[in-house]
Amino acid sequence: MRFGLALPHYGFSWPGDEEASFERTADVARLAESLGFHSVWISDHFFLSLERYGGGKELNGSLEPMTTLAGLAALTERVRLGTLVLGAPFRPPGILAKMATAIDLVSGGRLDLGIGAGWYEEEFEAFGYEFGSVGDRFDLLEEAMEAIRLLFSEEPADFQGKRFRLAGAYNRPAPAQPNGPPVWLGSKGGPRALTLAARLADGWNTVWRWTVEDYRERAAELERICEREGRDPATVRRSVGLYTLAGEDRRDLDARFRALQRWAPGGSLDGTSVEEYAQGGLVGTPEAILDTCARFSDLGVEEIIVNAAPVPFAVYDPSMLELFSESVIRAA
């Protein structure tokens, strides 16, 4: 099992009221690399409120993912760099393929390209993108994935869709990785999303709360769809992002959880027990966490992406990452 880290890059991502900054995100990326994390990941929102995650409606700023990863590529040496996930409607696939190619080259072949349909209607409206129906956004996602795969693997690329067209599109220099950066489809795992993963993606990622039992059902559905689409299910890579809290022992875990409760934006953990917080998360002593990881591994999960807070892409206490590195990553 490998472990990635969801990087903090929003105004809510750290204790305190500071704005998002590249310097602080870069500090955590370098820390993750030094602690042995396999990868670091950035999400894709123009801004974000925490209403969906139990917080308030106020808006928080965010760093743009592709330019941020380009900067991180120059400041890191080993850790893989990924998007979790890009909103397909925000960038034409030709531009996105060129951006991904450049980051892959700068990083020496360390980019993973996660992409999804988008869900946060407020940012679509604020920045002038058509939100449409879920079906509309998945239609666009499908075309974007088809075009990107062609640009990574064929020269010149031709594609004719309802939304995008390529006619002799030439993407050179080529990415550092053969056939381009791995493309991950990010979704909860509905039938259409899993069909796109089976047809067009290197892997499927899903976040942020999953019990092993619930994930087993979705993994079985993915396998059925792969067989229907004529693809070996074992060739679809799998990763899961989980809210994570590790403690040296039960006493330390309880103390860390109480501190997390006091910080949680909007009081979202008020009245919650550590047992309740652990449901669908990666929470517990190192022994319990390693057991959960082994059960996910049995279902084909190759990497768990740690989210070190009760809201996405935030790090409350860096010392927990150090404990996780010493007691989980080194033992996995």
C-alpha positions as CSV (number, residue, x, y, z in Angstrom):
1,M,0.0,0.0,0.0
2,R,1.2,3.5,-0.9
3,F,0.0,6.7,0.7
4,G,-0.6,10.2,-0.7
5,L,-1.5,13.4,1.0
6,A,-4.2,15.9,0.1
7,L,-2.4,19.2,0.2
8,P,-3.8,22.3,2.0
9,H,-4.4,25.0,-0.5
10,Y,-7.6,26.9,0.7
11,G,-8.2,29.7,3.1
12,F,-9.6,27.2,5.6
13,S,-6.8,24.7,5.2
14,W,-4.8,25.7,8.3
15,P,-5.7,26.8,11.8
16,G,-6.1,30.5,11.9
17,D,-7.5,33.0,9.4
18,E,-4.7,33.2,6.9
19,E,-5.3,33.3,3.1
20,A,-4.1,30.4,0.9
21,S,-0.5,30.8,-0.2
22,F,1.8,28.9,-2.4
23,E,4.6,29.1,0.2
24,R,2.6,27.3,2.8
25,T,1.4,24.7,0.4
26,A,4.9,24.1,-0.8
27,D,6.1,23.7,2.8
28,V,3.6,20.9,3.3
29,A,4.5,19.2,0.0
30,R,8.2,19.2,0.9
31,L,7.3,17.8,4.4
32,A,5.2,15.0,2.8
33,E,8.1,14.1,0.5
34,S,10.5,14.0,3.5
35,L,8.1,11.8,5.4
36,G,7.9,9.2,2.7
37,F,4.5,10.0,1.2
38,H,4.3,8.6,-2.3
39,S,2.2,11.5,-3.8
40,V,0.6,14.9,-3.1
41,W,-2.7,16.1,-4.5
42,I,-4.5,19.4,-5.2
43,S,-8.2,19.9,-6.0
44,D,-9.7,22.3,-8.5
45,H,-12.1,25.0,-7.3
46,F,-12.0,28.8,-8.0
47,F,-13.3,29.2,-4.5
48,L,-15.1,26.9,-2.0
49,S,-17.4,27.2,1.0
50,L,-17.6,24.5,3.7
51,E,-21.4,24.3,3.8
52,R,-21.3,20.8,2.2
53,Y,-18.8,19.7,4.9
54,G,-20.6,21.0,7.9
55,G,-19.1,24.5,8.0
56,G,-20.4,27.9,7.1
57,K,-21.4,29.5,3.8
58,E,-18.5,32.0,3.6
59,L,-16.2,31.6,0.6
60,N,-12.6,30.6,0.8
61,G,-10.0,31.3,-1.9
62,S,-7.9,28.6,-3.5
63,L,-4.7,28.2,-5.5
64,E,-5.1,27.1,-9.2
65,P,-4.0,23.5,-9.4
66,M,-2.0,23.2,-12.6
67,T,0.2,26.3,-12.0
68,T,0.7,25.2,-8.4
69,L,1.8,21.8,-9.4
70,A,4.2,23.3,-11.9
71,G,5.8,25.3,-9.1
72,L,5.9,22.2,-6.8
73,A,7.6,20.2,-9.6
74,A,10.6,22.5,-9.4
75,L,10.7,22.3,-5.6
76,T,10.4,18.5,-5.1
77,E,12.4,15.6,-6.4
78,R,10.6,12.3,-5.7
79,V,7.0,12.7,-4.7
80,R,4.3,12.3,-7.4
81,L,2.1,15.3,-8.2
82,G,-1.6,14.9,-8.8
83,T,-4.9,16.6,-9.4
84,L,-7.9,15.4,-7.3
85,V,-9.6,16.2,-9.5
86,L,-9.7,18.8,-12.3
87,G,-13.1,20.0,-13.4
88,A,-13.4,19.0,-17.0
89,P,-15.6,22.0,-18.0
90,F,-13.0,24.6,-16.9
91,R,-10.3,24.0,-19.5
92,P,-10.4,22.9,-23.2
93,P,-8.8,19.5,-23.5
94,G,-6.1,20.7,-25.9
95,I,-4.9,23.4,-23.4
96,L,-5.1,20.9,-20.5
97,A,-3.1,18.3,-22.4
98,K,-0.4,20.9,-23.2
99,M,-0.3,22.0,-19.5
100,A,-0.2,18.4,-18.3
101,T,2.6,17.6,-20.7
102,A,4.7,20.6,-19.5
103,I,4.3,19.6,-15.9
104,D,5.2,16.0,-16.7
105,L,8.3,17.2,-18.4
106,V,9.3,19.7,-15.6
107,S,8.8,17.0,-13.0
108,G,10.6,14.2,-14.8
109,G,7.4,12.2,-15.3
110,R,5.7,12.6,-11.9
111,L,2.3,13.9,-12.9
112,D,-1.0,12.0,-12.3
113,L,-4.0,13.7,-14.0
114,G,-7.2,13.3,-12.1
115,I,-10.3,14.6,-13.8
116,G,-14.1,14.7,-13.1
117,A,-17.3,16.3,-14.1
118,G,-17.5,19.1,-11.6
119,W,-20.3,19.6,-9.0
120,Y,-20.0,23.1,-7.3
121,E,-22.7,25.1,-9.1
122,E,-21.8,28.4,-7.5
123,E,-18.3,28.6,-9.1
124,F,-19.7,27.7,-12.5
125,E,-22.1,30.6,-12.3
126,A,-19.6,33.1,-10.8
127,F,-17.0,32.4,-13.6
128,G,-19.4,32.1,-16.5
129,Y,-19.4,28.3,-17.1
130,E,-22.6,26.5,-18.1
131,F,-23.5,24.1,-15.2
132,G,-26.2,22.2,-17.0
133,S,-27.4,18.8,-15.8
134,V,-25.3,15.9,-14.5
135,G,-25.7,14.3,-17.8
136,D,-24.5,17.4,-19.7
137,R,-21.4,17.5,-17.5
138,F,-20.6,13.8,-18.0
139,D,-21.1,14.2,-21.8
140,L,-18.4,16.9,-21.7
141,L,-16.2,14.9,-19.4
142,E,-16.3,11.9,-21.7
143,E,-15.3,14.0,-24.8
144,A,-12.5,15.7,-22.8
145,M,-11.1,12.3,-21.7
146,E,-11.2,11.0,-25.2
147,A,-9.4,14.0,-26.6
148,I,-6.8,14.1,-23.9
149,R,-6.0,10.4,-24.4
150,L,-5.5,11.0,-28.1
151,L,-3.2,14.0,-27.5
152,F,-1.1,11.9,-25.2
153,S,-0.8,9.0,-27.6
154,E,-1.4,9.9,-31.2
155,E,0.3,12.4,-33.6
156,P,-1.4,14.2,-35.1
157,A,-4.7,13.8,-33.2
158,D,-8.1,13.9,-34.8
159,F,-11.3,14.0,-32.9
160,Q,-14.9,15.2,-33.6
161,G,-17.3,15.6,-30.7
162,K,-20.3,17.8,-30.0
163,R,-18.2,20.1,-27.8
164,F,-14.6,19.6,-28.9
165,R,-12.8,19.1,-32.1
166,L,-9.2,18.2,-33.0
167,A,-8.0,18.3,-36.6
168,G,-4.3,17.3,-36.9
169,A,-3.6,18.5,-33.3
170,Y,0.1,18.2,-32.6
171,N,1.3,17.8,-29.0
172,R,5.1,18.0,-28.9
173,P,7.3,17.7,-27.0
174,A,5.7,14.6,-25.8
175,P,5.1,13.9,-22.1
176,A,7.9,12.3,-20.1
177,Q,5.8,9.2,-19.3
178,P,5.0,6.8,-22.1
179,N,1.4,7.4,-23.2
180,G,1.3,10.5,-21.0
181,P,0.5,11.0,-17.4
182,P,-1.9,8.4,-15.9
183,V,-5.5,9.6,-16.2
184,W,-7.7,9.1,-13.1
185,L,-11.5,9.4,-13.2
186,G,-12.6,10.9,-9.9
187,S,-16.2,10.1,-8.8
188,K,-18.4,8.4,-6.2
189,G,-18.7,5.5,-8.5
190,G,-22.1,5.6,-10.2
191,P,-22.7,3.4,-13.3
192,R,-21.8,6.1,-15.9
193,A,-18.7,7.2,-14.0
194,L,-17.4,3.6,-13.7
195,T,-18.2,3.0,-17.4
196,L,-16.0,6.0,-18.3
197,A,-13.3,4.7,-16.0
198,A,-13.4,1.3,-17.7
199,R,-13.3,2.8,-21.2
200,L,-11.0,5.8,-20.9
201,A,-9.1,6.0,-17.6
202,D,-6.0,4.4,-16.1
203,G,-7.6,4.5,-12.7
204,W,-10.6,5.3,-10.5
205,N,-10.4,7.5,-7.4
206,T,-13.1,8.1,-4.9
207,V,-13.2,10.2,-1.6
208,W,-13.7,11.0,1.4
209,R,-15.7,8.6,3.4
210,W,-15.8,4.9,2.5
211,T,-16.2,1.9,4.7
212,V,-14.5,-1.3,3.4
213,E,-18.0,-2.9,3.0
214,D,-19.4,0.0,0.9
215,Y,-16.3,0.2,-1.2
216,R,-16.4,-3.6,-1.8
217,E,-19.9,-3.1,-3.5
218,R,-18.6,-0.4,-5.8
219,A,-15.4,-2.3,-6.6
220,A,-17.6,-5.3,-7.6
221,E,-19.7,-3.0,-9.8
222,L,-16.5,-1.7,-11.5
223,E,-15.4,-5.3,-12.2
224,R,-18.8,-6.1,-13.7
225,I,-18.6,-3.0,-16.0
226,C,-15.1,-3.8,-17.0
227,E,-16.1,-7.2,-18.1
228,R,-19.0,-5.8,-20.1
229,E,-16.7,-3.3,-21.7
230,G,-14.1,-6.0,-22.6
231,R,-11.4,-4.7,-20.2
232,D,-9.5,-6.7,-17.6
233,P,-10.6,-5.3,-14.2
234,A,-7.1,-5.7,-12.8
235,T,-5.8,-3.0,-15.2
236,V,-8.0,-0.3,-13.7
237,R,-5.9,1.2,-10.9
238,R,-7.8,2.1,-7.7
239,S,-7.1,4.7,-5.0
240,V,-9.3,6.0,-2.1
241,G,-9.1,9.3,-0.2
242,L,-10.0,9.2,3.5
243,Y,-10.3,11.5,6.4
244,T,-7.4,10.4,8.6
245,L,-6.5,10.7,12.2
246,A,-3.8,8.6,13.9
247,G,-2.9,8.3,17.5
248,E,0.0,6.4,19.2
249,D,-2.5,4.7,21.4
250,R,-6.1,5.2,22.5
251,R,-5.2,8.0,24.9
252,D,-3.3,9.9,22.3
253,L,-6.0,9.4,19.7
254,D,-8.6,10.8,22.0
255,A,-6.5,13.8,22.8
256,R,-5.9,14.5,19.1
257,F,-9.6,14.1,18.3
258,R,-10.6,16.6,21.0
259,A,-8.1,19.1,19.6
260,L,-9.6,18.5,16.1
261,Q,-13.1,19.0,17.5
262,R,-12.2,22.4,18.8
263,W,-10.8,23.5,15.5
264,A,-13.3,21.9,13.1
265,P,-14.8,24.8,11.0
266,G,-18.4,25.5,11.8
267,G,-18.3,23.3,14.9
268,S,-18.9,20.4,12.4
269,L,-17.6,17.8,14.9
270,D,-19.5,19.1,18.0
271,G,-21.2,16.2,19.7
272,T,-19.3,13.6,17.6
273,S,-17.4,10.8,19.2
274,V,-14.1,9.4,17.9
275,E,-15.9,6.2,17.1
276,E,-18.4,8.1,14.9
277,Y,-15.7,10.0,13.2
278,A,-13.9,6.8,12.5
279,Q,-16.8,5.4,10.4
280,G,-15.7,5.5,6.8
281,G,-12.4,7.1,7.7
282,L,-8.8,6.1,8.4
283,V,-8.9,6.7,12.1
284,G,-7.3,4.8,15.0
285,T,-4.1,3.5,16.4
286,P,-1.4,2.4,13.9
287,E,-2.5,-1.2,14.3
288,A,-6.1,-0.4,13.5
289,I,-5.1,1.8,10.5
290,L,-2.9,-0.9,9.1
291,D,-5.7,-3.4,9.4
292,T,-8.0,-1.1,7.4
293,C,-5.4,-0.5,4.8
294,A,-4.9,-4.3,4.4
295,R,-8.6,-4.7,3.8
296,F,-8.7,-2.0,1.2
297,S,-5.6,-3.6,-0.5
298,D,-7.5,-6.9,-0.7
299,L,-10.0,-5.0,-2.9
300,G,-7.4,-3.8,-5.3
301,V,-6.7,-0.4,-3.8
302,E,-3.1,0.6,-4.4
303,E,-3.0,3.9,-2.7
304,I,-4.8,5.7,0.1
305,I,-4.8,9.5,0.0
306,V,-4.6,10.9,3.5
307,N,-6.8,13.9,4.3
308,A,-5.4,15.2,7.6
309,A,-8.5,17.1,8.8
310,P,-12.3,16.8,8.9
311,V,-12.6,19.1,5.8
312,P,-11.0,18.4,2.4
313,F,-7.4,19.5,1.6
314,A,-6.5,20.7,5.1
315,V,-3.9,19.9,7.6
316,Y,-4.7,20.7,11.2
317,D,-1.6,19.3,13.0
318,P,1.6,18.4,11.0
319,S,2.8,16.3,14.0
320,M,0.0,13.8,13.0
321,L,1.7,13.4,9.6
322,E,5.0,12.7,11.3
323,L,3.3,10.0,13.5
324,F,1.6,8.6,10.4
325,S,4.9,8.3,8.6
326,E,6.7,6.6,11.5
327,S,4.0,4.2,12.5
328,V,2.0,3.5,9.3
329,I,4.0,4.3,6.1
330,R,7.1,2.6,7.4
331,A,5.2,-0.4,8.5
332,A,2.9,-0.9,5.5
